[in-house]
Amino acid sequence: MQDFTSGAAYMNGRIMPIGDASISVTDWGLTHSDITYDVVPVWNGRFFRLDDYLTRFEASMAALRLSVGVSSEEIRKALHAIVAQSGLRQSYVAMVASRGQPLIPGTRDPRHCKNHFYAWCVPYVHVFQPDVVERGAHIHVPDAIRRIPEDSVNPRAKNYHWGDFTEGLFEAKENGFDTVALLDHAGNLTEGPGFNIFAISGNCIKTPARHCLEGITRKTALEIAETLGFETEIGDIPLTDFQAADEVFATTSGGGPVGVARLGTTRFSNDSVGPKTALIRKTYWEWMERPDMTEEIHYA
């Protein structure tokens, strides 16, 4: 009897326990980080906004010139199959397209690799742990570590290029923060590892436009904000504007909107989660149950 309690993976048309999944050590997804992926949340046995995540994944593959020979509908079926097999009703589900192994040994031509698709699911991942969500996140903003420019690596094609984030995370942890958000080279705030970031000033909610992923949870938060009567703005936002904001929050597929209590040395809402952020977060979790935004998984 195979054990799927830790998650499941889909590779080469087969479903297996996640611990049995592997890729070749010569796969360019590993050796060159030549890979794209997306993650979609499952909550109470239903995918949230799966169509949006699939659309973005398809766009990321097109941007990176990856052709895995699998249709969007086949990807959907694979995602449903692994979650159903795992039995997980709260899950973090990944779809991945890799450049693959070189068909000609030693080639440096990306056209000479066999692109491939795989997927996996694990129990739901909280990018911000529940205790951090409760008190409000503490986010470090380094002076010297800047976000990889989008003319070098396209941030809208979700990727594994975390060199800048990893360096920033070390600095954040060493200074007692939960995580990090990076500036671009013009001093505008961009994003953090696995999350977008927002500033609330009065009735206006702003989020960065460049050097960041166009997150599905970011999109959801903007839609929620407009439903609640806020104005929304997407553009370049200097760190000073964030520091002057009434509230700051982050958005992630692994937890939804999360209040930020500290951004560097700046504290918000008496070092806690602000009321407008709390309302947006509450609405997000209500939307996670909406039949028109979710897709039921049929478990065995």
Secondary structure, DSSP 8 states (H G I E B T S, - for coil): ----TT-EEEETTEEEEGGG----TT-HHHHS--EEEEEEEEETTEEESHHHHHHHHHHHHHHTT---S--HHHHHHHHHHHHHHHT-SSEEEEEEEEEEEESSTT---GGGEEEEEEEEEEE---SS-HHHHHH-EEEE--SS-B---TTTS-TTS-----HHHHHHHHHHHHTT-SEE-EE-TTSBEEEBTTBEEEEEETTEEEEE-SSS---HHHHHHHHHHHHTT-EEEEE--BHHHHHTSSEEEEEETTTEEEEEEEETTEE-TTTS--HHHHHHHHHHHHHTT-GGGEEE----
